[in-house]
Amino acid sequence: MSTNEWEAPRITPMEFHQLNKFGQRRVRSDAQEAIDGVPVATLVERFGSPLFVTSEQRLRSNVRRLHQAFASRGVKVIHGWSYKTNYNGAVCNVLHQEGSWAEVVSRFEYEKARRLGVPGNRILFNGPHKPRAILERAISEGAHLHVDHLDELRTIEDIARRRGKPVPVALRVNFDTGFSEPWSRFGFHLESGQAREAIATVQSSPHLELVGLHSHIGTFILDPRAYAAQVRILCGLMKEVEADGHTRLDYLDIGGGFPSRNALQGIYLPPEQAVPDREEFAEAICAAFLEGTAHRLERGDERPALVFESGRAVVDDAQVLVTSVVGRKQLPGGCPAAILDAGINLLFTAFWYNHDVRLASPPRGEPRETVLYGPMCMNIDVVRASVQLPPLQPGDRLVISPVGAYNNTQWMQFIEYRPAVVMIHPDRAVSVIRTAEDLDSMCAHERMPAHLAHPDNVIPFPAVG
Ligand SMILES: Cc1ncc(COP(=O)(O)O)c(C=O)c1O
């Protein structure tokens, strides 16, 4: 017969930050013992802990549903997979197989998309830093360039002049929708006249052709009206630029920013209540888009394509992090703390989300407020500052979710090896999609000058000082 550890009786004060809007404590007492039908214990036995676990099935259904939400409203839509969100090759290829293009923002991301086999004409090239050599390659491969600033525009014009062939470009613009904090760092500012100046520069150049407008209004946007306003502004600008009689835009790109079902810190309601459904975003966007592009049909033309570049809404809930308790502590105030083998080195998003944390085995004992630390020798390595969990023991596994967005790209190689990333396929087979780091991979980029090759070498130089 198994016995539970004895716990002293205690009274738990109902502290404000622990309560939901019904005055109850948010307690997650259900365990997550399997991921897509594969037991967590088996995954850890085979691939170690910590471990990122990606669901191919969820990834596919997320992007299909998003696509469907637009297509079912009569809009020709293209999804550009935002590489920076998670550029693991297997993740990217699942999405490319589903028809997503690549949305890249750097030389590295462009080269990675091409290496994965994405043709240039299915790559959207954003970002403020596109060195000349990569621009030349992207132009020769027919990528869709989204120009960020005037210096870049001049470089592209110069490349086009030397090639003796006009280059199609889209301009990134930024503006205030009135519903979300404006992002004015990227692209050309509309209200100040910069965007119209850039448009005029393109339209008057024999070497450039304006084919699209792009804007990305921010991330984790919770109000669908922000997108409706964005689309109205872009459609208005499209009408203006097409008034010259020969410009004809192929697409309007609304960027990314749809929220995932993650618990953003500082938001009182749980994600199920705070985050609108994808259908609400699609409805707001498509209604504004169909209205704003109707003039095209009136003149016997087709509507432009609508491009969206969703990152976190596609991948966040398709990945979890499995971590193990390595030790326990009683903090001076009496609160229990657990030290985990995964910290902010792997979970960059712990800075702005209160991730869901569940035991991977049936809980023993009553949940209570617990602090979760990572393994870094740093005070800021806090995975959850306060979460209700049953008493933890070394060796317990925890499942942290959703973690698919921005962690496998923004994680830090700091102090610890980064662990393996696996993918569970629809038939429950499991593949490693990124191997765990080891000493060789950590040191692969280092070079040792000959006279430093041995720590006990006698220094052959005159004494310093
Ligand atoms: C240009 C662009 N597109 C798409 C995205 C993806 O955003 P999200 O993950 O919020 O959908 C980003 C993220 O910053 C971005 O900068």
The ligand as an SDF file (V2000), in Angstrom:
LIG
                    3D

 16 16  0  0  0  0  0  0  0  0999 V2000
    6.7310   41.2290  -39.3020 C   0  0  0  0  0  0  0  0  0  0  0  0
    6.2130   40.2040  -38.3540 C   0  0  0  0  0  0  0  0  0  0  0  0
    5.3160   39.3010  -38.7970 N   0  0  0  0  0  0  0  0  0  0  0  0
    4.8530   38.3330  -37.9970 C   0  0  0  0  0  0  0  0  0  0  0  0
    5.2310   38.2450  -36.6690 C   0  0  0  0  0  0  0  0  0  0  0  0
    4.6470   37.1570  -35.8060 C   0  0  0  0  0  0  0  0  0  0  0  0
    3.9290   37.7110  -34.7640 O   0  0  0  0  0  0  0  0  0  0  0  0
    3.0160   36.8240  -33.8080 P   0  0  0  0  0  0  0  0  0  0  0  0
    3.8460   35.7100  -33.2730 O   0  0  0  0  0  0  0  0  0  0  0  0
    2.5750   37.7710  -32.7470 O   0  0  0  0  0  0  0  0  0  0  0  0
    1.8720   36.3160  -34.6490 O   0  0  0  0  0  0  0  0  0  0  0  0
    6.1450   39.1770  -36.1640 C   0  0  0  0  0  0  0  0  0  0  0  0
    6.5710   39.1230  -34.7600 C   0  0  0  0  0  0  0  0  0  0  0  0
    7.0900   40.0280  -34.1710 O   0  0  0  0  0  0  0  0  0  0  0  0
    6.6510   40.1850  -37.0350 C   0  0  0  0  0  0  0  0  0  0  0  0
    7.5390   41.0900  -36.6110 O   0  0  0  0  0  0  0  0  0  0  0  0
  1  2  1  0
  2  3  1  0
  2 15  2  0
  3  4  2  0
  4  5  1  0
  5  6  1  0
  5 12  2  0
  6  7  1  0
  7  8  1  0
  8  9  2  0
  8 10  1  0
  8 11  1  0
 12 13  1  0
 12 15  1  0
 13 14  2  0
 15 16  1  0
M  END
$$$$
